[in-house]
Amino acid sequence: MNKIEWIENLRVLATLSVITLHVAAPGTYNIQTVPFTDWWISAIFESLRFCVPVFVMITGALLLNKDYETSVFLKKKLVHILYPFLLYSLIYICFSYNLKRLITEQNFIDFLKHCFYSLKNGSYYHLWYIYMLIGLYIMTPIIRSYVKSANKKNIKYFLFLWLIYNFIKGYALNDLFPNLYFPVAIDYLGYFILGHYLYKYPIDKRKLGFAMFVIGTLSSFLIIFYFGYTKNEMRDLYFGYNTLNVVIQSIGAYLWIYNSKIRNPLATKFRDILSQHSYSIYLAHALVLTIMINNRFTWNIVNPVVGIISSVLFCTTATLVACIILKKIPVIGKFF
């Protein structure tokens, strides 16, 4: 499939967004120990929560608009994400386990138990997304059959049900509504099909997208600020990836960047490199960020604004360089 410039732009923004969230998170979630001014500055960055929804929307736009034989799809597409995931999972397993203890005590049974538990539940905090992505890939041939035969009105009906489901579940309103079960309205499946819908039936209204992005971002920040200021606590429940405010922000980001172009050749080149390695950057960035934190390069170095921005830039650059080097290693490089 030929590269689509605005999708490359969107993928890079989502990549920077997820790194920003993970950089700012220690400041936002440690509200009881962080000075209030520092906390609300980190909360502004933490409000940029469109990363995972946009990743899933991009995947839906690219995968659900093309026909594949099921066996070919699973071999070609699913395996393409599995090999790097398994390699990085092994790296994180070794990183989180005391290898020095393994060598000295030679307790291989305990290490194997650690490997099993890590692979079952995710070997590091950000890898839950890959498990969800694998599930969507496995279901793609079935979902593709649905979207191929469904008309625009039918897909809109599905997305309407998904929004209602997210509104009820996302804000813990289950007690106010009948206990209906929507088996098709699985959390991220809606974003997956939404990406297909917006790609097939484009809405070329960038001003509307910008307005939705601002409204979604401001809503997320106000929710974070309210609970932080009034209750001195953080509640993921009200600004999770499937809440209405994040749905609005994510759709806004998609529409805002739709058909966007970068005219500077140097910026275009850098964008292309980041986009090409975005999956590897997602897999590896948490390790780089942990090493940075262990060396006191944190979100509030100097001050939160300088700390978060410099941490994001350094983490992104260092991870990108590491990914490029890994890909050049003979034999195994092709699997990273």
C-alpha positions in Angstrom: 0.0 0.0 0.0 1.3 3.4 -1.0 2.1 5.8 1.8 -0.6 8.4 2.6 1.0 11.6 3.8 -1.7 12.6 6.3 -1.7 9.2 7.9 2.0 9.3 8.3 1.6 12.7 10.0 -1.1 11.3 12.3 1.0 8.2 13.2 3.9 10.4 14.2 1.7 12.7 16.4 0.2 9.6 18.1 3.7 8.3 18.7 4.8 11.6 20.3 1.5 11.6 22.3 2.0 8.2 23.9 5.6 9.1 24.9 4.3 12.4 26.3 1.7 10.6 28.4 4.3 8.2 29.9 6.7 11.0 30.6 4.1 13.2 32.4 2.3 10.3 34.2 4.6 10.3 37.3 3.8 14.0 37.9 0.1 13.6 37.3 -0.5 10.4 39.3 1.7 11.3 42.3 -0.6 14.1 43.1 -0.3 13.8 46.9 3.5 14.3 46.8 4.0 16.7 43.9 3.7 20.5 44.3 0.3 21.6 43.0 1.6 24.0 40.3 3.9 21.2 39.0 1.0 18.8 39.1 -1.5 20.8 37.0 1.2 21.5 34.4 1.8 17.8 34.1 -2.0 17.3 33.9 -2.1 19.5 30.8 0.3 17.2 29.0 -1.6 14.2 30.4 -4.7 15.5 28.7 -3.3 14.6 25.3 -4.9 11.2 25.3 -5.6 10.6 21.6 -2.6 8.3 21.0 -4.1 4.8 21.4 -7.4 5.6 19.8 -5.7 7.2 16.8 -3.3 4.2 16.4 -6.4 1.9 16.3 -8.2 4.2 13.9 -5.2 4.3 11.5 -5.0 0.5 11.7 -8.7 0.2 10.9 -8.4 2.7 8.0 -5.6 0.7 6.4 -6.7 -2.9 7.1 -10.4 -2.8 6.7 -10.4 -1.1 3.3 -8.5 -3.9 1.5 -9.4 -7.6 0.9 -7.1 -10.3 2.1 -7.3 -14.1 2.1 -7.5 -15.0 5.8 -4.4 -17.3 5.7 -2.4 -14.7 3.8 -3.5 -11.9 6.1 -2.5 -13.9 9.3 0.8 -14.9 7.8 1.7 -11.5 6.4 0.2 -9.0 8.7 -0.2 -10.7 12.1 3.3 -12.2 12.0 4.7 -8.8 11.1 3.7 -7.4 14.5 4.3 -10.7 16.5 8.0 -11.1 16.0 9.1 -7.6 17.3 6.6 -7.9 20.1 8.0 -11.3 21.3 11.6 -10.0 21.0 10.9 -6.9 23.0 8.8 -8.9 25.5 11.9 -11.0 26.1 14.0 -7.9 26.5 11.6 -6.5 29.1 11.4 -9.9 30.9 15.2 -9.9 31.2 15.2 -6.3 32.3 12.6 -6.7 35.0 14.1 -10.0 36.3 17.3 -10.0 38.4 19.6 -11.7 35.9 22.5 -11.5 38.3 20.5 -13.6 40.7 19.6 -16.0 37.9 23.3 -16.6 37.2 24.4 -16.9 40.8 21.5 -18.9 42.1 20.6 -20.7 38.9 16.9 -20.8 39.8 15.7 -21.4 36.3 12.3 -22.7 37.4 11.6 -19.3 39.0 12.8 -17.5 35.9 10.5 -19.7 33.7 7.6 -18.9 35.9 8.4 -15.2 35.6 8.6 -15.5 31.8 5.2 -17.3 31.7 3.5 -14.7 34.0 5.1 -11.8 32.0 3.9 -13.2 28.6 0.5 -13.9 30.0 -0.1 -10.5 31.5 2.3 -8.3 29.6 6.0 -7.9 30.4 5.8 -4.1 30.8 3.2 -1.6 31.5 2.6 -0.4 27.9 2.4 -3.7 26.2 -1.3 -4.2 27.0 -1.9 -2.3 23.7 -0.1 -5.0 21.6 -2.3 -7.7 23.2 -5.4 -5.7 22.2 -3.9 -5.1 18.7 -3.3 -8.8 18.2 -6.9 -9.5 19.1 -8.1 -7.0 16.5 -5.8 -8.5 13.9 -7.2 -12.0 14.6 -10.7 -10.6 14.1 -9.9 -8.5 11.1 -11.0 -11.0 8.4 -14.4 -11.3 10.1 -14.8 -7.5 10.7 -13.7 -6.9 7.1 -16.6 -9.1 5.9 -19.0 -7.0 7.9 -17.8 -3.6 6.8 -17.5 -4.7 3.2 -21.2 -5.7 3.0 -22.6 -3.0 5.4 -23.8 0.3 4.0 -23.0 3.7 5.5 -26.2 3.8 7.5 -25.5 0.4 9.1 -22.0 1.3 10.1 -23.3 4.6 11.6 -25.8 2.6 13.6 -22.9 0.4 14.9 -20.9 3.5 15.8 -23.9 5.0 17.6 -24.3 1.9 19.7 -20.6 2.0 20.5 -20.7 5.6 21.6 -23.7 4.9 23.9 -21.9 1.9 25.3 -18.8 4.0 26.0 -20.8 6.8 27.5 -22.5 4.4 30.0 -19.4 2.3 30.8 -16.8 5.1 30.5 -18.5 7.3 33.2 -19.6 4.3 35.4 -23.3 5.0 34.7 -24.3 1.3 34.6 -26.6 1.7 37.7 -28.7 4.3 35.8 -29.5 2.2 32.8 -30.9 -1.3 32.1 -28.2 -4.0 32.3 -28.1 -4.6 28.5 -25.2 -6.5 27.0 -23.7 -5.2 23.7 -21.3 -8.0 22.7 -20.3 -6.2 19.5 -19.5 -2.9 21.2 -16.1 -4.1 22.5 -14.1 -1.2 23.7 -11.5 -0.7 20.9 -13.5 -2.3 18.1 -15.4 0.9 17.7 -12.2 2.9 17.0 -11.2 0.2 14.6 -14.4 0.5 12.6 -14.5 4.3 13.0 -11.1 4.5 11.3 -12.5 2.6 8.4 -15.6 4.7 8.3 -13.8 8.0 8.3 -11.4 6.7 5.6 -14.2 5.5 3.3 -16.5 8.4 4.0 -14.0 11.3 4.6 -15.0 14.4 6.4 -12.7 17.1 5.1 -13.4 19.7 7.8 -10.2 20.6 9.5 -11.6 23.5 11.4 -14.3 21.2 12.9 -11.5 18.7 13.7 -9.5 21.4 15.5 -12.6 22.5 17.5 -13.3 18.9 18.5 -9.7 18.4 19.5 -9.7 21.5 21.7 -13.0 20.6 23.3 -11.9 17.0 24.0 -8.6 18.1 25.4 -10.1 20.8 27.6 -12.7 18.5 28.9 -10.1 15.9 29.8 -8.0 18.5 31.6 -10.9 19.9 33.5 -11.9 16.4 34.6 -8.4 15.7 35.8 -8.1 19.1 37.4 -11.5 18.7 39.2 -10.6 15.5 40.9 -7.1 16.6 41.6 -8.2 20.0 43.1 -11.3 18.9 45.0 -10.5 15.4 46.0 -6.7 15.2 45.8 -6.9 12.0 43.7 -6.7 10.8 40.1 -9.5 8.8 38.5 -8.7 7.1 35.2 -12.3 6.2 34.9 -13.3 9.7 33.6 -10.5 10.2 31.1 -9.8 6.7 29.9 -9.4 6.0 26.2 -13.1 5.1 25.8 -14.6 8.1 27.5 -16.6 10.5 25.4 -14.1 13.4 25.9 -11.3 11.2 24.6 -13.4 10.0 21.7 -14.1 13.6 20.8 -10.4 14.5 21.1 -9.4 11.5 19.0 -11.9 12.1 16.2 -10.9 15.8 16.3 -7.2 14.9 15.9 -8.1 12.6 12.9 -10.1 15.3 11.1 -7.7 18.1 11.9 -4.7 16.2 10.4 -6.7 14.8 7.5 -5.2 15.8 4.1 -2.5 17.8 6.0 0.9 18.2 4.2 4.4 19.0 5.4 6.2 21.2 2.8 9.6 21.4 4.5 11.8 18.6 2.9 13.9 18.1 6.1 10.8 17.9 8.3 9.2 15.4 5.8 12.3 13.2 5.9 12.3 13.2 9.7 8.5 12.5 9.7 9.0 9.5 7.3 11.8 8.0 9.5 9.7 8.4 12.7 6.6 6.9 11.0 8.6 4.0 9.6 9.9 3.1 13.0 6.8 4.0 15.0 5.9 0.4 16.0 9.4 -0.3 17.2 9.5 3.1 19.0 6.3 2.2 20.8 7.7 -1.1 21.9 11.1 0.2 23.0 10.4 3.7 24.4 9.3 2.5 27.9 12.7 0.9 28.4 14.5 4.1 27.4 12.2 6.1 29.6 12.9 3.8 32.6 16.6 4.2 32.1 16.2 8.0 31.9 14.2 8.0 35.2 16.8 5.8 36.9 19.4 8.4 35.9 17.2 11.3 37.2 16.3 12.6 33.8 12.6 13.0 34.7 9.5 15.0 33.9 10.3 17.8 36.4 14.0 18.3 35.7 14.5 22.1 36.0 10.7 22.6 35.8 7.8 20.6 34.5 7.5 22.4 31.1 11.3 22.0 30.4 11.4 18.5 31.9 8.5 17.1 30.0 9.4 18.6 26.6 13.1 17.7 26.9 12.3 14.2 28.1 9.9 13.6 25.2 12.4 14.8 22.7 15.3 12.9 24.2 13.3 9.7 24.7 12.0 9.8 21.1 15.4 10.5 19.6 17.3 7.9 21.7 14.6 5.3 21.0 14.6 6.0 17.3 18.4 5.7 17.1 18.4 2.4 19.1 15.7 1.0 16.8 17.6 1.9 13.7 20.8 0.3 15.1 18.9 -2.9 16.1 17.4 -3.2 12.6 21.0 -3.2 11.2 22.1 -6.2 13.2 22.7 -9.2 10.9 20.1 -12.0 10.9 17.9 -10.8 13.8 17.7 -7.2 12.7 14.8 -8.0 10.3 12.7 -9.1 13.3 12.9 -5.8 15.1 
